[in-house]
Amino acid sequence: MIEDGKSCFFWTDNWCHQPPASLAPELFSFAKNKSVSVEKAMLGNISPDLFHLPVSQIALEQMNLLQSRLHHINLSDGKDRWIYTWGSNQFSSSRMYKELVEHPVPHPAFKWVWKCPCQPKHKVFFWLLLKDRLNTRNILRRRNMAMDSYDCVLCSMSIEECLDYLFLTCDFAKQCWNLLGIDIHQSDSFPNVASSFRDKLQSEFYMVAVILLCWSIWTARNDWIFKNMHPIIQNCKQSFLRELKLVLHRIKPSALPRFELWMHSISVLLA
């Protein structure tokens, strides 16, 4: 039971029905001191000083959730009292084993990306995308980088370039996804949208298409910013097909015939 909070770890101890590290795993990844006590963390009211800035949008939402959960908790002058996580001071080996083996289950998209036959640079890129760690203009603004505009450069809607807008709801991005027959809805967001893409594409190589199309959108965005090459759908299509052909060399021999057939159908679709 929490009293003064001096002997209890804020992130990893189970002092508020659930360890904050499991309640807010994305926010925990930004924590400067993962061994900070409850007392020190609560005195700062879960302030931004506890984290490496800028945090991702998901981490910011988890911070707000954590603050609302801890709003009713007040520290006292007494000493912390310790009981087992199952709410008893009686030890049980079966209960302890269950506590030790349980862990948060990540979104399956984080496993799909590493099993994909794409090049390592594409896998790392998409992992950063899923974690909202790409240097979009929204991230650069939160890092206090001065820019003339933080709006998306792929459209003229004057909307800030954040992860979901750039890759999903921007008009240019929607046109790119339409090439694969995928309609993007306003409520779609990463990483959950990866699951819907799997159902829509109906192919064992769906992650190849998803990763490479995101890569093509990102390349079109960077070419416009750094090379002054105006973003057009045709260039994005060519970039996608070019990277797709390189994946051919990374496919296992047993899956090669199926991949060639699938790649041919994609080429026909984009022709």
N, C-alpha and C positions, 0 to 999 in steps of 0.2 A: 504494500500500500504506500502511495506517495505521500510524504509529509513535507520535509524541507527540500527534497530533490537533490541533495548534495552527493548521495551515494548511488545515484541511478543514472544510467546512460539515457540520454534523450532519444536517440534514434533506435537503438537495438533492444532495450529492455521493454518488457511488456507491462507498462504502467498505466496505460489508458485503454485497456481492453484489446488493443492491437498495437504492436510496435510501429511507431511512425515510419520506420524504414520500409515496412511491408504495406502500410497504408498509403504511403506516397513514395513509391520506388524511384520515379523519375526525379522528384525533388531531392531525394536522398543522394542521387548521383552527383548533384551540384554542391553538396555540403562541404564546407571547408574543413570542419573538424567533425569527423564521424564518431568521436568519443566524447563529445561535449556533454556535460551533465544537464539534467533537467532544470536545475536551478539557474545555470547560466543562460540556457536557451530561453527559458520562460521570462527571465528578467529583460531580455531583448525583444520579447513579444514576437518571436519568430521573424526577426527583422532581416532585410536583405543582406546585412553584414555577415550573416551566417553562411552565405552561399557565394560560389563563383558566378559572377554575372557576365553576360545576361543568361537568365534561365529560359528554357523553352516554354512554349505556350502551355503544354501539358503540365510542366512543372509548376507554372504560375497558378493553374487551376487547382493543382494538388495543394499548393501553399494556402490558397483561400479555403479549401476544404479542411485542411489541418487546423487552421486558425479557428474555424467555426467549431470544430470538435473539441478544441482545448479552451474555448472561451469560458466554460463553467468551472475549470479546474483552478483552484487557488492553493498556493503553497502555505505551509504553517511553520511553526518553530520546532515541531517535534522531529524525531528521527524516522527515516524511512523504515518500513516494515516489509519483510520479504516473505512471500509465499510462492508455491509452485504455480506455473502458468495455468493449470487447470482449476485453480481456485481453492486449493487445499494445502495444508501444511504437512500432509501425509504423502510420503514418497511412493510412487508406483512405477515399476520398470516398464510396464506396457505403455503407460501414459507418457513416460519420458521418451520412449522410442518413437512414439507417434509424433511428439513435438519435434524431435530431431530430424526426422525424415521429411516432414512437410515443408514445403517452400512455395513461394509465389510462382504461378505458372505464367510465363510470358506469352504474348500474342503469338500464334503459330507462324505469322509472317516473318518473324525473326529467325525461325528455323528454315523456312522455305528459301529465304534469300541465299543462305550458305550452301544449300543443296543444289542450287541452280547452276547450270554449266557455263554461265557467263564469265567473262574475264574478272579477275580480282578487283580491278579498278571500278568495274560496274557494281560489284557486290558491296564494296566499301561505300560507294556513292549512295546506293539505295539504303544501306543500313543507316547512314547519316540522315537520309531523308526520313526514314521511319522514326528516328529519334529527334527529329526537328533540329538538327545541328548544321544543316547547310547554311551558307552565308547568304541567305535571302536579305532583301533590304529591310525587312522587319527585324531580323537579327542584328543587322548593322546599326539600325536606329537604336536598338536596346543596348548596343555597345558604345553609344554616344558618338558614332562616326558621323561627321557633318557631310551631308549630301544635298545637292540641289533639289532632289525629289526622291521620295521613298515609294513612289507608285510603281506598279507593274509596267515594265517596258514593252511587253508583248501585246498590250491592248491600249486603248485610249479612254478607259473608263475612270481614270484617276482614283484607283483603289490601291491601297498599300499592298506591296508584294510580300505576302506571307506564304507559307508552305502550301496550304490547301488551295489558295487562290491561284498561285502560279502553276501548279501541276494539275488542277482539277477544274476549277470553275471559271478561269480566264477563258475568253472566247477562243483564243488561239489554242489553248490546251484542249478545249472541248472539240474543236475541229480535228485535232490530232487523234483523240480517242475515237472519234467517229470513223476514222480510217479503219479501225479494227471492229467497228460495229458496236461500240460501247457508248451508251448515253450516260453522261455524268449529271447527277442531281445535286442541288444546292446543299443537301445535308451530308453528302459524301465527304469523308475525311480519312486520312491515313492514321494508323495502319489498318483500320477495319475495312477500308475500301478494297484492300488486297483480297479479302475473302470473296467479295462480290465479283471481282474481276475473274477469279478462278471459276465461279459458276457461269459467268457470261461467256468466257472464251472456250470452255469445254475442251481443254487440251492439257496433256501432261506437261507441256512446255509453256504453260501460261505465264510463269514467272519470267521467262526469257522475254516475252512480249512486253510485259508490264515494266520491267527494269529498263529495257532498251528504249521504250517509248519515252519514259521519264528522262532518260539520259539525253534523248534527242531534243526534248523540250528545253532541258537545261543548257544544252549546247547552243540551241538557237538563241536563247536568252543571252548567253555570254558572247556569242558572235556579234550580236547587235550592240552590246555595250562596249566590247573591246576591239572589234574589227569593223564596226560600222556596217555590218552586213544585215540588211533588212530581213526580219523573220518572215519567211513564207512557208506554206505547208509543203510545197514540193521539196524544198531543201531538208525539211524535217523528215519527210518520207525517205529521201535518199540516204540520209544519215542513219535512219533506222535499218534499212536494208543492208547498208554497208557493214554495220556492226553485227547484224544477224548472220551474215555470211562468215564472219570471223568465228562465231560460236560453233560453226560446223566442225572446226578443227578440235574442239574440246568435248565433243559428244562421245560417249562410250560406244564401241563398235556394235554392241547388242541393240542400242537404241538408234543407231545411225539411219537405218531405212525409214523409221517412223519420223525422225526429225526432218529428213530430206523431203518426205511427203508433206509434212506440216509446213515446212519453209516454202515449198512450192505453192501451197494453197494460200499462204500469206502474201507471197509475191503476186499471185493472180489477183487477190483481193485489193492490193495496193496499186495495181497497174492502171 
